[in-house]
């Protein structure tokens, strides 16, 4: 695809496919520029706008993502996914401005549209979490995980001598 994009740099479909491929490999920030090129050459494609909006949202660029979802609605007023996303972004925007009544009214409209309060809450929480994560530098973000390391008898002995010293009888065979 990279070779094809070099040979046909003005091909909207190749740029879009390159964006999709990069996105699938977790390179969403890189994908964005290819979607933007695709849109530059074919601005009437709701699909290209949608791909861009989805990845912008995933990397936490919510305001730009919202504009892309709005662009999708201009191109295709019946796109229910775009309608829903715009509604969710407006709910969060109203909450941030302190307009709880407006946010509540729009939330109820979203529930009517989606037919499940739990689904709307789940989506709102996802947007908020992504937005909050994007506001914190990656190196300062908390994470939960398990690290593994293969160890032999010497490490177990060291562990027993240093780490478990003074504790009640402990089975460390799993370490």
C-alpha distance (Angstrom), angle and dihedral (degrees) to the residues before:
residue distance angle dihedral
X1 . . .
X2 3.80 . .
X3 3.81 89.9 .
X4 3.79 90.7 47.0
X5 3.82 90.9 49.6
X6 3.82 89.4 51.3
X7 3.80 91.2 51.0
X8 3.81 94.3 41.6
X9 3.81 104.7 26.1
X10 3.80 92.2 163.9
X11 3.81 95.1 54.9
X12 3.78 107.8 118.3
X13 3.80 93.6 -165.2
X14 3.82 94.2 51.1
X15 3.80 91.8 48.4
X16 3.80 90.3 48.5
X17 3.83 92.3 48.5
X18 3.78 90.4 48.7
X19 3.81 88.7 52.3
X20 3.81 91.1 49.3
X21 3.81 91.3 49.6
X22 3.80 93.4 48.8
X23 3.79 90.5 47.0
X24 3.80 91.8 52.3
X25 3.80 88.2 53.8
X26 3.81 91.5 53.5
X27 3.81 95.2 -102.5
X28 3.78 95.7 122.5
X29 3.81 96.2 150.0
X30 3.80 90.2 54.7
X31 3.81 91.1 45.5
X32 3.81 91.2 57.8
X33 3.82 94.1 68.3
X34 3.82 91.5 52.3
X35 3.81 92.3 49.8
X36 3.81 88.5 49.9
X37 3.82 90.1 52.6
X38 3.81 90.3 48.9
X39 3.81 89.9 51.6
X40 3.80 90.8 47.3
X41 3.81 88.9 59.8
X42 3.80 97.3 36.3
X43 3.83 109.8 21.9
X44 3.81 93.1 166.6
X45 3.83 92.8 67.6
X46 3.81 110.1 108.4
X47 3.83 88.4 -172.5
X48 3.81 92.5 60.4
X49 3.80 90.7 47.4
X50 3.80 90.2 49.0
X51 3.81 93.0 51.1
X52 3.79 89.2 49.9
X53 3.81 93.4 46.7
X54 3.80 93.0 50.3
X55 3.79 94.2 51.8
X56 3.80 93.6 42.0
X57 3.78 87.8 54.3
X58 3.80 92.3 48.3
X59 3.81 92.2 53.2
X60 3.79 91.1 48.1
X61 3.81 100.8 -106.6
X62 3.78 91.8 134.1
X63 3.81 101.0 162.4
X64 3.80 92.8 52.1
X65 3.82 90.4 43.5
X66 3.80 89.8 52.7
X67 3.81 90.1 53.1
X68 3.80 90.2 51.4
X69 3.82 91.4 50.7
X70 3.81 87.9 50.3
X71 3.83 89.1 50.6
X72 3.81 88.7 52.8
X73 3.82 89.8 54.0
X74 3.80 90.8 52.0
X75 3.80 89.1 53.3
X76 3.80 95.5 39.7
X77 3.83 114.4 15.4
X78 3.83 90.4 -174.7
X79 3.82 96.0 60.6
X80 3.80 100.0 122.0
X81 3.82 94.3 -170.8
X82 3.80 91.8 55.9
X83 3.82 91.3 45.4
X84 3.77 89.9 52.2
X85 3.80 94.2 47.9
X86 3.80 92.9 48.7
X87 3.80 89.1 49.9
X88 3.81 91.9 50.2
X89 3.80 92.3 48.5
X90 3.80 90.2 50.4
X91 3.81 91.2 50.5
X92 3.80 90.2 54.6
X93 3.80 91.4 44.4
X94 3.81 91.0 52.1
X95 3.81 91.0 48.2
X96 3.80 91.1 51.0
X97 3.80 90.5 52.1
X98 3.80 90.5 49.8
X99 3.81 95.4 -112.0
X100 3.80 96.2 139.1
X101 3.80 94.0 163.7
X102 3.80 92.8 52.9
X103 3.81 90.8 45.3
X104 3.82 91.3 49.1
X105 3.82 92.6 49.2
X106 3.79 92.3 48.6
X107 3.83 90.1 45.1
X108 3.82 89.6 55.7
X109 3.80 89.6 49.2
X110 3.81 89.5 50.8
X111 3.81 90.1 50.3
X112 3.81 89.6 51.5
X113 3.80 88.5 50.0
X114 3.82 94.4 45.9
X115 3.83 97.6 30.6
X116 3.80 93.4 -140.4
X117 3.78 127.3 82.5
X118 3.81 89.8 -163.6
X119 3.82 91.9 55.7
X120 3.79 92.8 50.2
X121 3.82 91.3 47.9
X122 3.79 90.9 47.9
X123 3.81 91.5 52.2
X124 3.80 92.9 45.5
X125 3.80 90.6 50.2
X126 3.80 89.9 50.6
X127 3.81 92.2 52.2
X128 3.80 91.9 46.2
X129 3.81 91.8 48.9
X130 3.81 92.6 49.5
X131 3.80 90.8 46.9
X132 3.81 91.8 49.3
X133 3.81 92.3 46.1
X134 3.79 90.8 51.4
X135 3.81 89.7 54.1
X136 3.83 92.0 58.6
X137 3.81 120.2 69.8
X138 3.80 110.6 -109.5
X139 3.81 93.5 -118.5
X140 3.82 90.5 57.0
X141 3.79 96.3 48.2
X142 3.77 116.2 113.3
X143 3.76 118.6 -125.7
X144 3.74 137.8 -177.8
X145 3.74 120.6 -142.9
X146 3.75 148.2 131.3
X147 3.76 123.0 -110.2
X148 3.77 120.8 -159.6
X149 3.76 132.1 -159.8
X150 3.77 129.6 178.8
X151 3.80 110.4 -124.0
X152 3.75 134.5 -178.4
X153 3.81 136.3 -150.5
X154 3.85 93.6 -74.9
X155 3.80 92.2 57.0
X156 3.81 90.9 47.8
X157 3.80 90.8 51.3
X158 3.83 91.0 48.4
X159 3.79 89.8 48.3
X160 3.81 91.6 50.0
X161 3.79 91.7 48.2
X162 3.81 98.8 43.9
X163 3.79 110.0 22.3
X164 3.79 102.3 35.4
X165 3.81 96.7 37.1
X166 3.77 110.2 130.4
X167 3.80 95.0 11.1
X168 3.79 123.8 113.6
X169 3.81 118.1 -88.6
X170 3.82 105.7 -57.9
X171 3.76 131.9 -170.5
X172 3.81 106.0 -134.0
X173 3.76 97.1 168.5
X174 3.79 90.6 111.6
X175 3.79 93.1 59.7
